[in-house]
Amino acid sequence: MTYGFILHIYQIVVPFIMRTTMIYYLGVQYLGLNSLFASVLSVLSLAELGVGSAMVFSMYRPIVEDDQKTICALMRLYKIYYRIIGFIIAVIGLAITPFIPRLIHSDLPQGLNIYVLYLLHLTATVLSYWLFAYKNSLLTAHQRDDIINKVTIVVNTGLYIAQFIILVVFRNYYFYIIATLISQVFINILTAFVVDKMYPQYQASGSLPRSEVRKINKRVSDLVTSKVGAIVVNSADTIVISAFLGLTALAVYQNYFYIMNSVINIIGIIMVSCTAGIGNSLIIETSEKNYQDLKKLTFIICWVSGFCAACFLTLYQPFMEIWVGKKLLVSFSTVICFCIYFYVYEINRLLNTFKDAGGIWHEDRFRPLATALGNLIMNLIMVRHWGLYGIILSTVFSTLFIGMPWLVHNLFTTLFEKKQLGDYLFNLLSCTLISVIACIITGIICNRIPGANWATIIKRGFVSCIVPNLLFFVVYRNNPTFKECIRLVDQITGKKLGLEKKLIRK
C-alpha cells in the first residue's frame, strides 16, 4: 500500500504537469484524442477476458501450500493465453482501423494522420501482452505489487522527461506517442527481470491436469461478462462523447474525470492491496469474521468517499477555473453528478473486490452485462438531450439501480449469510446519509467563500477537511464498527499512531 500511494501521488502530479503542457503547447483537442484512443483500446482488451484475474485467483492456494510445480504450470498456461490474447487484439485492432475517423464528431487537429497514431497506440497495447506480462501474476498473488510500482516510477520518470521535451521543443504528437510505446516495452522487460531475481524457482514449465485447466477455463468464461461490463461502462462514455459532442467536449469531460480518477486510483490502492488478503481470509476464516471485515471496510470507504465527495463539490470549480479557464468549465449540476458518480463507484468497487477475492464470477456472470447494456442505452438516449450531464447520470443510474442491488444479492447468497443482509444495508444507508449531510453542510459554508484563486481553494479546502470528518466522528465515535476500524488502522501502522488510545479511550 505504501508504494502504491507513492506511485499514485507521482501519477497525479507529473501527468497533471504533462496534461497542462499539452493544453498550452498543442491544444485541448489532443487531450480528447488521447482519451479516445485509450477507450478504443480498452474495448479491444476485451480479448483478455479476465484471464489475469482467473490466473491470480488460481495461485492463491498453491502459494499457501508452497506447491511450486503447480505455480510453474500455471505460469506456462498464462504465458500461452497472453500470446493468444495479444494476437487477437492485433488482428481485431487492424480490422477496425478504417472506422476510427467515424468516432470523432469534430475538432480533429489539422495535419494529423489518425491511422498512424491509432496504430502506434495499438502496437503499445499488443506489446504489453506479449512481453512477459504473465510474470506480473506472481507479484500480484504474493501481494508484491510494490515491485511493479517501483519499476513504473523509474521508467515513467524517463518517459515524462522525454515527453516534456518533445512537447516544449518539438511540439510533435507522433514523437510523444512513440515515447509511450518505448516506455511500455521497458516496463515489461524490467519487471520480468526483477521477478526472475525474486522468484528464480518459478519458471513457465510443466502442465496442469486437464481437470484444473477446465476449472480455469470455466472461471475465464464466467469472467467474460464481467470484463465486457467493466469495459463498456468505463469506455462507452468517452466514445459516445467523442462521437456525439466532439473532441473539445471530451477533453473538458476528461479534465474533470482526470482529477476524480486520481483520487479513485489512490483509494484503489487499498482495494488492490487487500484483495489477496481477503481471498485468503475467505478460504480459512468463518463467514461471520469475513462479514465483520466487510462491514469495517464499508465503513472506511463510506467515510473516505463522503469526505472526498465534499471536497469535489466545493473545490472542483475554482480549481478548474484556475487550471484551464472559464471556457472549459462544466455546469455545477454536472459537478454534483460527478460527486454522486464517485461515491457510488467506490461502494460498488468494494463489493466487487469481495466478489473477485471470493471467485464468485459464475454466480455474477450476467450482472455486469446487464449493467453495461443499461448504461450504453441510457448514454445514447441522454447524450442527445442533456450532453455531458446525461452521460454521467446514465452511468450513475445503471450502477445504482441495476448493478449494485444485484451484486449485493449475489454476495449475500454465496459468501455471506442472508440474515446479515438487512444489517449490512442499514449500515450502508446510514453512512451514505451522513455523507450526504456532510456534503450539504460543507457546500453551504463554502458558498460563502466566493472567487477562483488559491486563497479560496485553501479556505474551502480547510472547511472541506474539517466538516465531513468531524461529523463522521461525532456520529460514530461510540459505534462498535468505528472502534474496530481504529484498531485495524493501529494494527496496520504497528500502533505507531495510537489512534485507539487517543480517540476511543480518551
MILUMGU-899746 format. One record per residue (C-alpha): residue in three letters; x, y, z. Coordinates in steps of 0.02 Angstrom, whole numbers, plus 50000, padded with zeros to 5 digits. Layout:
N
+-----+-------+-------+-------+
|  aa |    c1 |    c2 |    c3 |
+-----+-------+-------+-------+
| ala |     X |     Y |     Z |
...
+-----+-------+-------+-------+
***
This chain:
506
+-----+-------+-------+-------+
|  aa |    c1 |    c2 |    c3 |
+-----+-------+-------+-------+
| met | 50000 | 50000 | 50000 |
| thr | 50141 | 50120 | 50043 |
| tyr | 50225 | 50107 | 49873 |
| gly | 50055 | 50109 | 49791 |
| phe | 50019 | 50278 | 49871 |
| ile | 50189 | 50343 | 49819 |
| leu | 50160 | 50288 | 49640 |
| his | 49987 | 50363 | 49627 |
| ile | 50038 | 50529 | 49703 |
| tyr | 50176 | 50528 | 49573 |
| gln | 50049 | 50483 | 49437 |
| ile | 49938 | 50627 | 49489 |
| val | 50067 | 50766 | 49497 |
| val | 50178 | 50727 | 49348 |
| pro | 50042 | 50681 | 49221 |
| phe | 49949 | 50837 | 49278 |
| ile | 50101 | 50939 | 49226 |
| met | 50107 | 50844 | 49061 |
| arg | 49920 | 50870 | 49033 |
| thr | 49939 | 51057 | 49064 |
| thr | 50089 | 51065 | 48948 |
| met | 49991 | 50979 | 48810 |
| ile | 49846 | 51101 | 48829 |
| tyr | 49958 | 51254 | 48810 |
| tyr | 50081 | 51188 | 48680 |
| leu | 49971 | 51077 | 48569 |
| gly | 49789 | 51114 | 48612 |
| val | 49644 | 51041 | 48710 |
| gln | 49590 | 50931 | 48562 |
| tyr | 49745 | 50823 | 48584 |
| leu | 49686 | 50777 | 48759 |
| gly | 49522 | 50719 | 48685 |
| leu | 49616 | 50618 | 48554 |
| asn | 49720 | 50533 | 48689 |
| ser | 49564 | 50486 | 48787 |
| leu | 49477 | 50419 | 48632 |
| phe | 49621 | 50304 | 48586 |
| ala | 49633 | 50242 | 48765 |
| ser | 49448 | 50198 | 48767 |
| val | 49452 | 50110 | 48598 |
| leu | 49599 | 50004 | 48653 |
| ser | 49512 | 49966 | 48817 |
| val | 49370 | 49892 | 48716 |
| leu | 49497 | 49788 | 48619 |
| ser | 49567 | 49723 | 48784 |
| leu | 49404 | 49625 | 48800 |
| ala | 49509 | 49489 | 48719 |
| glu | 49593 | 49469 | 48888 |
| leu | 49426 | 49402 | 48951 |
| gly | 49478 | 49406 | 49133 |
| val | 49621 | 49283 | 49112 |
| gly | 49731 | 49384 | 49231 |
| ser | 49605 | 49380 | 49373 |
| ala | 49571 | 49195 | 49349 |
| met | 49756 | 49151 | 49349 |
| val | 49796 | 49254 | 49505 |
| phe | 49649 | 49176 | 49596 |
| ser | 49713 | 49003 | 49546 |
| met | 49881 | 49042 | 49626 |
| tyr | 49816 | 49083 | 49800 |
| arg | 49805 | 48904 | 49863 |
| pro | 49967 | 48839 | 49782 |
| ile | 50061 | 48985 | 49861 |
| val | 49987 | 48946 | 50033 |
| glu | 50035 | 48763 | 50009 |
| asp | 50205 | 48805 | 49930 |
| asp | 50161 | 48698 | 49778 |
| gln | 50297 | 48759 | 49659 |
| lys | 50256 | 48632 | 49523 |
| thr | 50078 | 48695 | 49507 |
| ile | 50131 | 48877 | 49507 |
| cys | 50255 | 48845 | 49365 |
| ala | 50122 | 48756 | 49265 |
| leu | 50001 | 48900 | 49294 |
| met | 50132 | 49022 | 49230 |
| arg | 50157 | 48921 | 49072 |
| leu | 49970 | 48916 | 49040 |
| tyr | 49959 | 49103 | 49075 |
| lys | 50101 | 49135 | 48951 |
| ile | 50012 | 49039 | 48814 |
| tyr | 49848 | 49129 | 48846 |
| tyr | 49928 | 49301 | 48839 |
| arg | 50016 | 49264 | 48674 |
| ile | 49847 | 49217 | 48600 |
| ile | 49765 | 49371 | 48676 |
| gly | 49897 | 49487 | 48602 |
| phe | 49871 | 49409 | 48431 |
| ile | 49682 | 49428 | 48441 |
| ile | 49697 | 49612 | 48492 |
| ala | 49816 | 49644 | 48347 |
| val | 49700 | 49563 | 48219 |
| ile | 49541 | 49648 | 48281 |
| gly | 49631 | 49813 | 48304 |
| leu | 49692 | 49811 | 48124 |
| ala | 49519 | 49761 | 48062 |
| ile | 49432 | 49913 | 48139 |
| thr | 49566 | 50038 | 48083 |
| pro | 49461 | 50106 | 47936 |
| phe | 49319 | 50151 | 48056 |
| ile | 49421 | 50254 | 48180 |
| pro | 49383 | 50426 | 48099 |
| arg | 49197 | 50395 | 48121 |
| leu | 49219 | 50401 | 48310 |
| ile | 49268 | 50584 | 48302 |
| his | 49123 | 50706 | 48285 |
| ser | 49230 | 50861 | 48256 |
| asp | 49384 | 50958 | 48311 |
| leu | 49516 | 50841 | 48239 |
| pro | 49679 | 50941 | 48234 |
| gln | 49740 | 50976 | 48059 |
| gly | 49892 | 50886 | 47989 |
| leu | 49871 | 50728 | 48092 |
| asn | 49863 | 50555 | 48016 |
| ile | 49734 | 50473 | 48128 |
| tyr | 49777 | 50299 | 48063 |
| val | 49963 | 50311 | 48105 |
| leu | 49926 | 50374 | 48281 |
| tyr | 49800 | 50236 | 48311 |
| leu | 49921 | 50102 | 48251 |
| leu | 50056 | 50167 | 48369 |
| his | 49934 | 50153 | 48515 |
| leu | 49883 | 49979 | 48456 |
| thr | 50065 | 49922 | 48449 |
| ala | 50094 | 49979 | 48629 |
| thr | 49940 | 49882 | 48687 |
| val | 49990 | 49722 | 48596 |
| leu | 50168 | 49728 | 48664 |
| ser | 50100 | 49747 | 48841 |
| tyr | 50029 | 49570 | 48823 |
| trp | 50170 | 49488 | 48727 |
| leu | 50319 | 49548 | 48830 |
| phe | 50323 | 49442 | 48989 |
| ala | 50155 | 49509 | 49054 |
| tyr | 50115 | 49339 | 49128 |
| lys | 50254 | 49360 | 49258 |
| asn | 50159 | 49502 | 49342 |
| ser | 50038 | 49372 | 49412 |
| leu | 50172 | 49309 | 49532 |
| leu | 50194 | 49481 | 49609 |
| thr | 50007 | 49511 | 49624 |
| ala | 49971 | 49341 | 49702 |
| his | 50114 | 49366 | 49826 |
| gln | 50047 | 49541 | 49870 |
| arg | 50205 | 49622 | 49799 |
| asp | 50129 | 49748 | 49680 |
| asp | 50250 | 49871 | 49760 |
| ile | 50384 | 49798 | 49644 |
| ile | 50280 | 49842 | 49492 |
| asn | 50253 | 50015 | 49564 |
| lys | 50440 | 50044 | 49588 |
| val | 50479 | 49990 | 49410 |
| thr | 50340 | 50100 | 49343 |
| ile | 50406 | 50253 | 49436 |
| val | 50582 | 50228 | 49370 |
| val | 50531 | 50203 | 49188 |
| asn | 50395 | 50336 | 49187 |
| thr | 50514 | 50467 | 49255 |
| gly | 50619 | 50448 | 49098 |
| leu | 50460 | 50445 | 48993 |
| tyr | 50390 | 50607 | 49063 |
| ile | 50555 | 50698 | 49045 |
| ala | 50565 | 50643 | 48862 |
| gln | 50383 | 50689 | 48828 |
| phe | 50401 | 50860 | 48910 |
| ile | 50549 | 50899 | 48797 |
| ile | 50451 | 50835 | 48646 |
| leu | 50302 | 50947 | 48685 |
| val | 50400 | 51105 | 48725 |
| val | 50540 | 51092 | 48596 |
| phe | 50469 | 50991 | 48452 |
| arg | 50280 | 51004 | 48480 |
| asn | 50263 | 50837 | 48392 |
| tyr | 50122 | 50721 | 48443 |
| tyr | 50195 | 50574 | 48346 |
| phe | 50356 | 50578 | 48448 |
| tyr | 50250 | 50592 | 48605 |
| ile | 50160 | 50427 | 48567 |
| ile | 50320 | 50338 | 48513 |
| ala | 50396 | 50381 | 48683 |
| thr | 50245 | 50299 | 48767 |
| leu | 50270 | 50141 | 48663 |
| ile | 50454 | 50129 | 48711 |
| ser | 50415 | 50152 | 48896 |
| gln | 50289 | 50009 | 48892 |
| val | 50424 | 49894 | 48823 |
| phe | 50547 | 49945 | 48960 |
| ile | 50419 | 49921 | 49100 |
| asn | 50379 | 49743 | 49045 |
| ile | 50560 | 49692 | 49021 |
| leu | 50622 | 49768 | 49184 |
| thr | 50477 | 49693 | 49284 |
| ala | 50513 | 49521 | 49211 |
| phe | 50697 | 49539 | 49258 |
| val | 50652 | 49582 | 49439 |
| val | 50528 | 49437 | 49450 |
| asp | 50662 | 49315 | 49392 |
| lys | 50779 | 49380 | 49527 |
| met | 50649 | 49369 | 49666 |
| tyr | 50569 | 49204 | 49618 |
| pro | 50700 | 49102 | 49522 |
| gln | 50612 | 48942 | 49574 |
| tyr | 50461 | 48986 | 49467 |
| gln | 50480 | 48957 | 49281 |
| ala | 50346 | 48939 | 49147 |
| ser | 50357 | 48750 | 49133 |
| gly | 50255 | 48592 | 49158 |
| ser | 50072 | 48563 | 49128 |
| leu | 49915 | 48558 | 49233 |
| pro | 49791 | 48414 | 49244 |
| arg | 49650 | 48432 | 49119 |
| ser | 49526 | 48449 | 49260 |
| glu | 49619 | 48601 | 49329 |
| val | 49630 | 48680 | 49156 |
| arg | 49443 | 48656 | 49136 |
| lys | 49415 | 48744 | 49304 |
| ile | 49522 | 48891 | 49249 |
| asn | 49435 | 48900 | 49080 |
| lys | 49268 | 48899 | 49170 |
| arg | 49325 | 49045 | 49280 |
| val | 49380 | 49137 | 49124 |
| ser | 49213 | 49105 | 49037 |
| asp | 49122 | 49167 | 49193 |
| leu | 49229 | 49324 | 49188 |
| val | 49184 | 49364 | 49008 |
| thr | 49025 | 49458 | 49052 |
| ser | 49113 | 49545 | 49197 |
| lys | 49251 | 49603 | 49081 |
| val | 49129 | 49659 | 48947 |
| gly | 49027 | 49753 | 49075 |
| ala | 49176 | 49843 | 49151 |
| ile | 49247 | 49894 | 48982 |
| val | 49081 | 49957 | 48915 |
| val | 49044 | 50058 | 49071 |
| asn | 49219 | 50133 | 49076 |
| ser | 49242 | 50163 | 48890 |
| ala | 49068 | 50195 | 48821 |
| asp | 49059 | 50368 | 48899 |
| thr | 49218 | 50425 | 48813 |
| ile | 49174 | 50353 | 48642 |
| val | 48996 | 50420 | 48646 |
| ile | 49055 | 50595 | 48695 |
| ser | 49182 | 50595 | 48553 |
| ala | 49057 | 50531 | 48426 |
| phe | 48913 | 50647 | 48475 |
| leu | 48993 | 50801 | 48555 |
| gly | 49170 | 50809 | 48484 |
| leu | 49349 | 50809 | 48548 |
| thr | 49337 | 50975 | 48640 |
| ala | 49187 | 50916 | 48743 |
| leu | 49279 | 50754 | 48776 |
| ala | 49433 | 50850 | 48835 |
| val | 49325 | 50954 | 48955 |
| tyr | 49246 | 50795 | 49024 |
| gln | 49415 | 50710 | 49040 |
| asn | 49491 | 50859 | 49133 |
| tyr | 49361 | 50836 | 49271 |
| phe | 49371 | 50647 | 49262 |
| tyr | 49561 | 50655 | 49274 |
| ile | 49552 | 50742 | 49443 |
| met | 49420 | 50622 | 49508 |
| asn | 49508 | 50469 | 49438 |
| ser | 49668 | 50520 | 49526 |
| val | 49577 | 50506 | 49692 |
| ile | 49492 | 50345 | 49635 |
| asn | 49662 | 50269 | 49598 |
| ile | 49731 | 50317 | 49769 |
| ile | 49585 | 50235 | 49858 |
| gly | 49603 | 50089 | 49738 |
| ile | 49772 | 50051 | 49814 |
| ile | 49680 | 49994 | 49971 |
| met | 49570 | 49879 | 49867 |
| val | 49713 | 49804 | 49767 |
| ser | 49819 | 49780 | 49922 |
| cys | 49676 | 49696 | 50016 |
| thr | 49613 | 49580 | 49878 |
| ala | 49738 | 49439 | 49906 |
| gly | 49716 | 49452 | 50096 |
| ile | 49527 | 49446 | 50078 |
| gly | 49543 | 49295 | 49964 |
| asn | 49649 | 49207 | 50094 |
| ser | 49527 | 49252 | 50233 |
| leu | 49378 | 49187 | 50135 |
| ile | 49465 | 49020 | 50123 |
| ile | 49522 | 48997 | 50304 |
| glu | 49407 | 49108 | 50411 |
| thr | 49225 | 49094 | 50464 |
| ser | 49082 | 49180 | 50373 |
| glu | 49049 | 49292 | 50524 |
| lys | 49229 | 49352 | 50531 |
| asn | 49227 | 49391 | 50344 |
| tyr | 49062 | 49483 | 50363 |
| gln | 49137 | 49591 | 50500 |
| asp | 49282 | 49630 | 50383 |
| leu | 49157 | 49684 | 50250 |
| lys | 49070 | 49799 | 50374 |
| lys | 49234 | 49878 | 50427 |
| leu | 49293 | 49907 | 50251 |
| thr | 49122 | 49975 | 50200 |
| phe | 49127 | 50099 | 50345 |
| ile | 49302 | 50155 | 50298 |
| ile | 49258 | 50176 | 50113 |
| cys | 49096 | 50270 | 50153 |
| trp | 49190 | 50390 | 50267 |
| val | 49331 | 50419 | 50144 |
| ser | 49214 | 50432 | 49995 |
| gly | 49098 | 50553 | 50085 |
| phe | 49245 | 50664 | 50132 |
| cys | 49314 | 50660 | 49954 |
| ala | 49143 | 50697 | 49879 |
| ala | 49127 | 50851 | 49990 |
| cys | 49298 | 50909 | 49929 |
| phe | 49248 | 50884 | 49747 |
| leu | 49087 | 50980 | 49774 |
| thr | 49173 | 51133 | 49843 |
| leu | 49343 | 51133 | 49758 |
| tyr | 49311 | 51072 | 49581 |
| gln | 49254 | 51234 | 49501 |
| pro | 49379 | 51358 | 49574 |
| phe | 49523 | 51239 | 49539 |
| met | 49468 | 51204 | 49360 |
| glu | 49446 | 51390 | 49327 |
| ile | 49624 | 51423 | 49384 |
| trp | 49690 | 51275 | 49284 |
| val | 49600 | 51284 | 49116 |
| gly | 49494 | 51442 | 49123 |
| lys | 49308 | 51479 | 49124 |
| lys | 49283 | 51421 | 48944 |
| leu | 49319 | 51240 | 48991 |
| leu | 49205 | 51228 | 49144 |
| val | 49051 | 51118 | 49160 |
| ser | 48891 | 51168 | 49250 |
| phe | 48877 | 51147 | 49438 |
| ser | 48740 | 51017 | 49414 |
| thr | 48868 | 50913 | 49317 |
| val | 48989 | 50932 | 49462 |
| ile | 48855 | 50861 | 49578 |
| cys | 48836 | 50714 | 49459 |
| phe | 49024 | 50686 | 49465 |
| cys | 49015 | 50680 | 49657 |
| ile | 48873 | 50554 | 49655 |
| tyr | 48964 | 50451 | 49524 |
| phe | 49120 | 50448 | 49632 |
| tyr | 49029 | 50390 | 49790 |
| val | 48929 | 50255 | 49701 |
| tyr | 49084 | 50196 | 49609 |
| glu | 49183 | 50173 | 49770 |
| ile | 49049 | 50071 | 49858 |
| asn | 49024 | 49965 | 49703 |
| arg | 49212 | 49935 | 49688 |
| leu | 49221 | 49875 | 49868 |
| leu | 49084 | 49748 | 49835 |
| asn | 49172 | 49692 | 49676 |
| thr | 49333 | 49669 | 49774 |
| phe | 49247 | 49539 | 49884 |
| lys | 49170 | 49459 | 49730 |
| asp | 49340 | 49443 | 49645 |
| ala | 49427 | 49383 | 49803 |
| gly | 49292 | 49252 | 49828 |
| gly | 49297 | 49199 | 49646 |
| ile | 49106 | 49201 | 49628 |
| trp | 49113 | 49251 | 49446 |
| his | 48996 | 49113 | 49389 |
| glu | 48856 | 49170 | 49504 |
| asp | 48886 | 49351 | 49450 |
| arg | 48909 | 49320 | 49264 |
| phe | 48750 | 49405 | 49199 |
| arg | 48751 | 49562 | 49310 |
| pro | 48896 | 49658 | 49228 |
| leu | 48824 | 49633 | 49055 |
| ala | 48652 | 49694 | 49108 |
| thr | 48730 | 49846 | 49192 |
| ala | 48836 | 49887 | 49040 |
| leu | 48688 | 49867 | 48920 |
| gly | 48582 | 49982 | 49027 |
| asn | 48723 | 50110 | 49035 |
| leu | 48751 | 50107 | 48846 |
| ile | 48566 | 50127 | 48805 |
| met | 48547 | 50272 | 48927 |
| asn | 48708 | 50350 | 48860 |
| leu | 48643 | 50352 | 48682 |
| ile | 48474 | 50422 | 48734 |
| met | 48526 | 50550 | 48865 |
| val | 48678 | 50622 | 48773 |
| arg | 48561 | 50691 | 48639 |
| his | 48458 | 50787 | 48767 |
| trp | 48575 | 50833 | 48910 |
| gly | 48752 | 50816 | 48842 |
| leu | 48886 | 50782 | 48972 |
| tyr | 48758 | 50789 | 49112 |
| gly | 48664 | 50644 | 49033 |
| ile | 48823 | 50542 | 49007 |
| ile | 48871 | 50546 | 49191 |
| leu | 48693 | 50522 | 49252 |
| ser | 48669 | 50367 | 49143 |
| thr | 48822 | 50286 | 49222 |
| val | 48758 | 50327 | 49397 |
| phe | 48585 | 50257 | 49360 |
| ser | 48647 | 50096 | 49283 |
| thr | 48764 | 50062 | 49429 |
| leu | 48647 | 50116 | 49568 |
| phe | 48486 | 50036 | 49508 |
| ile | 48547 | 49885 | 49409 |
| gly | 48724 | 49835 | 49458 |
| met | 48738 | 49864 | 49645 |
| pro | 48575 | 49784 | 49706 |
| trp | 48612 | 49630 | 49601 |
| leu | 48792 | 49620 | 49664 |
| val | 48739 | 49636 | 49846 |
| his | 48614 | 49495 | 49821 |
| asn | 48748 | 49384 | 49745 |
| leu | 48869 | 49416 | 49889 |
| phe | 48741 | 49376 | 50023 |
| thr | 48686 | 49215 | 49940 |
| thr | 48863 | 49148 | 49916 |
| leu | 48997 | 49223 | 50031 |
| phe | 48887 | 49284 | 50174 |
| glu | 48725 | 49235 | 50258 |
| lys | 48558 | 49305 | 50200 |
| lys | 48511 | 49355 | 50377 |
| gln | 48659 | 49476 | 50379 |
| leu | 48594 | 49572 | 50228 |
| gly | 48472 | 49684 | 50325 |
| asp | 48606 | 49735 | 50449 |
| tyr | 48728 | 49774 | 50309 |
| leu | 48605 | 49879 | 50209 |
| phe | 48558 | 49978 | 50365 |
| asn | 48740 | 50018 | 50400 |
| leu | 48774 | 50063 | 50217 |
| leu | 48623 | 50177 | 50203 |
| ser | 48662 | 50260 | 50371 |
| cys | 48839 | 50300 | 50316 |
| thr | 48775 | 50364 | 50149 |
| leu | 48651 | 50479 | 50236 |
| ile | 48790 | 50553 | 50343 |
| ser | 48895 | 50578 | 50186 |
| val | 48752 | 50672 | 50100 |
| ile | 48725 | 50783 | 50253 |
| ala | 48913 | 50816 | 50263 |
| cys | 48917 | 50869 | 50080 |
| ile | 48766 | 50985 | 50100 |
| ile | 48835 | 51071 | 50256 |
| thr | 49008 | 51088 | 50178 |
| gly | 48933 | 51158 | 50018 |
| ile | 48827 | 51288 | 50111 |
| ile | 48976 | 51350 | 50210 |
| cys | 49093 | 51355 | 50060 |
| asn | 48967 | 51452 | 49955 |
| arg | 49005 | 51597 | 50072 |
| ile | 49186 | 51591 | 50010 |
| pro | 49173 | 51652 | 49829 |
| gly | 49309 | 51677 | 49700 |
| ala | 49427 | 51571 | 49596 |
| asn | 49601 | 51593 | 49670 |
| trp | 49719 | 51496 | 49780 |
| ala | 49659 | 51586 | 49937 |
| thr | 49482 | 51524 | 49901 |
| ile | 49543 | 51347 | 49874 |
| ile | 49641 | 51348 | 50037 |
| lys | 49493 | 51415 | 50137 |
| arg | 49369 | 51295 | 50057 |
| gly | 49492 | 51152 | 50075 |
| phe | 49507 | 51185 | 50261 |
| val | 49317 | 51183 | 50282 |
| ser | 49301 | 51027 | 50174 |
| cys | 49429 | 50935 | 50281 |
| ile | 49353 | 50984 | 50447 |
| val | 49164 | 50972 | 50424 |
| pro | 49141 | 50796 | 50349 |
| asn | 49270 | 50713 | 50461 |
| leu | 49206 | 50800 | 50617 |
| leu | 49027 | 50749 | 50576 |
| phe | 49075 | 50567 | 50549 |
| phe | 49174 | 50564 | 50710 |
| val | 49035 | 50643 | 50814 |
| val | 48903 | 50524 | 50745 |
| tyr | 49007 | 50363 | 50751 |
| arg | 49130 | 50388 | 50894 |
| asn | 49039 | 50260 | 51003 |
| asn | 48996 | 50141 | 50861 |
| pro | 49075 | 49966 | 50879 |
| thr | 49122 | 49961 | 50694 |
| phe | 49212 | 50128 | 50711 |
| lys | 49312 | 50061 | 50858 |
| glu | 49357 | 49905 | 50759 |
| cys | 49417 | 50015 | 50615 |
| ile | 49528 | 50114 | 50732 |
| arg | 49604 | 49953 | 50797 |
| leu | 49632 | 49896 | 50618 |
| val | 49724 | 50056 | 50574 |
| asp | 49832 | 50037 | 50729 |
| gln | 49874 | 49858 | 50680 |
| ile | 49921 | 49911 | 50502 |
| thr | 50033 | 50050 | 50566 |
| gly | 50109 | 49946 | 50704 |
| lys | 50014 | 50051 | 50834 |
| lys | 50131 | 50195 | 50797 |
| leu | 49983 | 50314 | 50783 |
| gly | 49899 | 50257 | 50944 |
| leu | 49730 | 50306 | 50874 |
| glu | 49631 | 50186 | 50982 |
| lys | 49701 | 50264 | 51141 |
| lys | 49681 | 50443 | 51079 |
| leu | 49509 | 50433 | 51002 |
| ile | 49418 | 50298 | 51100 |
| arg | 49487 | 50276 | 51274 |
| lys | 49503 | 50463 | 51299 |
+-----+-------+-------+-------+
***
